[in-house]
Amino acid sequence: MERHYCVVLGASGGIGEAICRSLAASGWSLYLHFHSNQERVAHLQAELTEMFPQSDFQAVQADFTKIDGADELAKQVKHVAAIVVANGQSVVKLLTETTAVEMDALWKVHVQNPVRFISLVSSQLRRVDKSYVVFIGSIWGNTGAAGEVMYSAVKGAQHAFVKAYAKEAAFSGTRVNAIAPGWIDTRMNEAFSPEERQMVIDEIPLMQTGTPIHIAEAVDFLMNGKADYMTGEIMNINGGWSI
């Protein structure tokens, strides 16, 4: 029986890891994409292989800061039925302090290479009756954030892509959606002080931050058949921080 694979971009990140575990439990075989954290992905690959021996888990490397990152990744995958874009990097700086190099890297990592990769493997997505593309966007893609202007801009671009590509890909059965997380406790947010974290919690109606599992469960919902009449949507998961 031919396996169908989901490519998880950014499988070595906190949210990416949680997504991989959730999708593996739902029966997906996975391509675990990473840039530089090979050891972490190798550990995840071994863990998933032991827990779900009926499925296949392959680590694939590609540098999305390079212009040909998507092309390199596309050469390594086959039988792709789903893509989760969970890779990324943040730049916490005023716009006047953000360099052209940083702007270019943000664009390549969050938009250009993920979109190029989707384009390159779209013929594989069309081979199955139902396929899925899920972007992990951001609350800042909806509302914008001072001090993270360029990060907000590329996340907004992801959201715009989802809405447009959902219309274009619908005829072939591809569902395209995004999740816009609020504050999620990941390594990316460890740079903020406890005081800064508490200031955010004070603004969240549910009075708590989110976890990677919250996002992973939403991804599973979008890909397990229960949301198949849903495309082009941006799901807000932020504890009521932005409504």
C-alpha positions as CSV (number, residue, x, y, z in Angstrom):
1,M,0.0,0.0,0.0
2,E,1.4,3.4,-1.0
3,R,2.0,5.7,1.9
4,H,0.9,9.3,1.8
5,Y,3.3,11.7,3.5
6,C,3.0,15.1,5.2
7,V,6.0,17.4,5.0
8,V,6.4,19.3,8.2
9,L,8.6,22.3,7.6
10,G,10.4,23.2,10.8
11,A,10.1,19.9,12.5
12,S,12.8,20.7,15.0
13,G,11.0,23.6,16.5
14,G,8.7,23.4,19.5
15,I,5.5,23.7,17.5
16,G,6.9,21.6,14.7
17,E,7.7,18.7,17.1
18,A,4.3,18.8,18.6
19,I,2.7,18.8,15.2
20,C,4.8,15.8,14.1
21,R,3.7,13.8,17.2
22,S,0.1,14.6,16.7
23,L,0.0,13.8,13.0
24,A,2.0,10.6,13.6
25,A,-0.6,9.5,16.1
26,S,-3.3,10.1,13.4
27,G,-1.5,7.7,11.0
28,W,0.5,10.1,8.8
29,S,3.9,9.2,7.5
30,L,6.1,12.3,7.8
31,Y,9.0,14.1,6.2
32,L,10.7,15.9,9.1
33,H,12.3,19.0,7.6
34,F,15.1,20.8,9.5
35,H,17.8,23.4,8.7
36,S,20.6,22.9,11.2
37,N,19.2,21.0,14.2
38,Q,19.9,17.5,12.9
39,E,20.4,16.0,16.3
40,R,16.9,17.1,17.5
41,V,15.2,15.8,14.4
42,A,17.1,12.5,14.6
43,H,15.9,12.0,18.1
44,L,12.3,12.8,17.0
45,Q,12.6,10.4,14.1
46,A,13.7,7.6,16.3
47,E,11.0,8.3,18.8
48,L,8.2,8.3,16.2
49,T,9.6,5.2,14.5
50,E,9.5,3.2,17.7
51,M,6.0,4.5,18.6
52,F,4.4,4.1,15.2
53,P,6.3,1.3,13.3
54,Q,3.5,1.1,10.7
55,S,4.4,4.5,9.4
56,D,7.6,6.0,7.8
57,F,9.5,9.0,9.1
58,Q,12.3,10.6,7.1
59,A,14.5,13.5,8.1
60,V,15.1,16.0,5.2
61,Q,17.4,19.0,5.3
62,A,17.1,22.3,3.5
63,D,18.2,25.8,4.2
64,F,15.3,28.2,3.6
65,T,17.5,31.2,3.9
66,K,19.0,30.3,0.5
67,I,17.2,31.1,-2.7
68,D,17.2,27.4,-3.8
69,G,16.1,26.0,-0.4
70,A,12.7,24.9,-1.7
71,D,14.2,23.2,-4.8
72,E,16.6,21.2,-2.7
73,L,13.8,20.0,-0.4
74,A,11.5,19.1,-3.3
75,K,14.2,16.7,-4.7
76,Q,14.0,14.7,-1.4
77,V,10.2,14.0,-1.2
78,K,7.6,12.0,-2.9
79,H,4.0,10.9,-2.4
80,V,3.2,14.2,-0.6
81,A,-0.4,14.6,0.4
82,A,0.0,17.4,2.9
83,I,2.3,20.3,3.9
84,V,2.5,22.1,7.2
85,V,4.6,25.3,7.2
86,A,5.8,25.5,10.8
87,N,9.3,26.8,10.1
88,G,10.4,30.4,10.9
89,Q,12.5,32.8,12.7
90,S,11.8,36.1,14.4
91,V,13.5,39.5,14.4
92,V,12.6,41.6,17.4
93,K,13.9,45.0,16.4
94,L,12.6,48.5,15.4
95,L,12.1,48.8,11.7
96,T,14.9,51.4,11.6
97,E,17.3,48.9,13.1
98,T,16.3,46.0,10.8
99,T,18.9,45.3,8.1
100,A,18.3,44.5,4.5
101,V,19.9,41.1,5.1
102,E,17.5,40.4,7.9
103,M,14.5,41.5,5.8
104,D,15.6,39.2,3.0
105,A,16.0,36.2,5.3
106,L,12.6,36.7,6.8
107,W,11.0,36.8,3.3
108,K,12.8,33.7,2.1
109,V,12.2,31.7,5.2
110,H,8.5,32.6,5.8
111,V,7.2,33.2,2.3
112,Q,9.4,32.6,-0.7
113,N,10.7,29.2,0.0
114,P,7.5,27.7,1.5
115,V,5.4,29.0,-1.4
116,R,8.0,27.8,-3.9
117,F,8.0,24.4,-2.3
118,I,4.2,24.2,-2.5
119,S,4.4,25.1,-6.1
120,L,7.0,22.4,-6.8
121,V,5.1,19.6,-5.2
122,S,1.6,20.7,-6.1
123,S,1.4,17.9,-8.8
124,Q,1.9,15.4,-5.9
125,L,-0.9,17.0,-3.9
126,R,-3.2,16.7,-6.9
127,R,-2.7,12.9,-7.1
128,V,-4.8,12.3,-4.0
129,D,-8.5,13.1,-3.6
130,K,-8.0,15.3,-0.6
131,S,-4.8,17.1,0.2
132,Y,-3.9,19.7,2.8
133,V,-1.7,22.8,3.2
134,V,-1.6,24.4,6.6
135,F,0.5,27.5,7.5
136,I,1.4,28.4,11.1
137,G,0.9,32.1,10.8
138,S,0.8,34.5,13.7
139,I,-1.5,36.9,15.7
140,W,0.9,39.6,14.3
141,G,-0.1,38.7,10.8
142,N,-3.5,39.9,11.7
143,T,-2.9,42.9,14.0
144,G,0.8,43.8,13.6
145,A,3.3,44.4,16.4
146,A,5.6,47.3,17.1
147,G,9.1,46.1,17.4
148,E,8.3,43.2,15.1
149,V,7.2,45.0,12.0
150,M,9.0,42.9,9.4
151,Y,8.0,39.6,11.2
152,S,4.4,40.9,11.2
153,A,4.7,41.7,7.4
154,V,5.8,38.3,6.4
155,K,3.2,36.6,8.6
156,G,0.6,38.8,6.9
157,A,1.9,37.7,3.6
158,Q,1.4,34.1,4.6
159,H,-2.2,34.8,5.6
160,A,-2.8,36.5,2.2
161,F,-1.3,33.6,0.4
162,V,-3.6,31.2,2.2
163,K,-6.7,33.1,1.1
164,A,-5.6,33.3,-2.5
165,Y,-4.2,29.9,-3.0
166,A,-7.2,28.3,-1.3
167,K,-9.3,29.6,-4.2
168,E,-6.8,28.5,-6.8
169,A,-6.2,25.0,-5.4
170,A,-9.8,24.1,-4.5
171,F,-10.7,22.6,-7.9
172,S,-8.1,19.9,-7.2
173,G,-9.3,19.1,-3.7
174,T,-6.5,20.8,-1.8
175,R,-7.6,22.5,1.4
176,V,-5.5,25.5,2.3
177,N,-5.8,27.0,5.8
178,A,-3.7,28.8,8.5
179,I,-3.5,28.9,12.2
180,A,-2.6,32.2,13.8
181,P,-1.2,31.5,17.3
182,G,-1.0,34.1,20.0
183,W,1.7,33.7,22.7
184,I,2.9,30.1,22.7
185,D,5.5,28.8,25.2
186,T,8.3,27.9,22.8
187,R,12.1,28.4,22.7
188,M,11.5,31.4,20.4
189,N,9.7,33.2,23.3
190,E,12.3,32.4,25.9
191,A,14.1,35.6,25.0
192,F,11.4,37.6,26.7
193,S,11.8,38.3,30.4
194,P,9.3,36.9,33.0
195,E,8.0,40.4,33.5
196,E,7.3,40.8,29.8
197,R,5.6,37.4,29.7
198,Q,3.4,38.4,32.6
199,M,2.4,41.7,30.9
200,V,1.1,39.6,28.0
201,I,-0.8,37.2,30.3
202,D,-2.5,40.2,31.9
203,E,-3.9,41.1,28.5
204,I,-5.2,37.6,27.6
205,P,-8.8,37.0,28.7
206,L,-8.1,33.3,29.5
207,M,-5.2,34.5,31.7
208,Q,-2.7,31.9,30.4
209,T,-0.3,31.4,27.5
210,G,-0.7,28.6,25.0
211,T,1.3,25.5,24.4
212,P,2.6,23.8,21.2
213,I,0.0,21.0,21.8
214,H,-2.8,23.6,21.4
215,I,-1.5,24.3,17.9
216,A,-0.8,20.7,17.0
217,E,-4.3,19.7,17.9
218,A,-5.7,22.4,15.6
219,V,-3.5,21.2,12.8
220,D,-4.8,17.6,13.3
221,F,-8.3,18.9,13.2
222,L,-7.7,20.6,9.8
223,M,-6.2,17.4,8.4
224,N,-8.2,14.5,9.9
225,G,-11.3,14.9,7.7
226,K,-13.4,16.8,10.2
227,A,-12.7,20.2,8.6
228,D,-12.9,19.2,4.9
229,Y,-15.5,21.9,4.1
230,M,-13.1,24.5,5.3
231,T,-10.6,26.3,3.2
232,G,-9.0,29.7,3.0
233,E,-9.5,30.3,6.8
234,I,-7.2,31.8,9.4
235,M,-7.9,30.1,12.8
236,N,-7.1,32.4,15.7
237,I,-5.7,30.5,18.7
238,N,-4.7,33.1,21.2
239,G,-6.8,32.8,24.4
240,G,-8.9,35.8,23.4
241,W,-5.9,38.1,23.2
242,S,-7.1,39.4,19.8
243,I,-10.8,38.8,18.8
